[in-house]
């Protein structure tokens, strides 16, 4: 139930907030037929499921699997992502990582795009964790670093009443 409520919140927010898409690899205009590995930082994933549904799925990439930890917070995130229609593979460097990587490898071979947050919940929040390079091995599909950000200025600093 919480997953669906958060799904609705993210969708509502995504439909009302302004954002700009930067696509330096031109993936949206020239969507590859092969699966990709998307790399997201933990602190930048709030709108990502909404944006995937809006911009990636219409380009023929219906099947996306995401690596989620087996923690309690990971369960909530898995519930939210499942509400967006994403497949969740549970595992981390400390619990179930090897089995999760094997499952991701087979899903990748079956044509799924893969989403990974390599920075780990214990930080630091941007250097990559070695698990990202240990993901499904050769031949490795291209990976795309991905992020969503919000303006750093508060409404009062932007000239809007607080």
URHU-V206931 format. One record per helix or strand of 2 or more residues. SS is the DSSP state (hx for helix, st for strand). FROM is the first residue (numbers start at 1). TO is the last residue. Records with the same first field share a line. If there is no record, write none. Layout:
SS: FROM-TO ; FROM-TO
//
This chain:
hx: 2-16 ; 42-44 ; 48-59 ; 72-83 ; 97-109 ; 130-133
st: 37-40 ; 64-68 ; 87-90 ; 113-116 ; 143-146
//
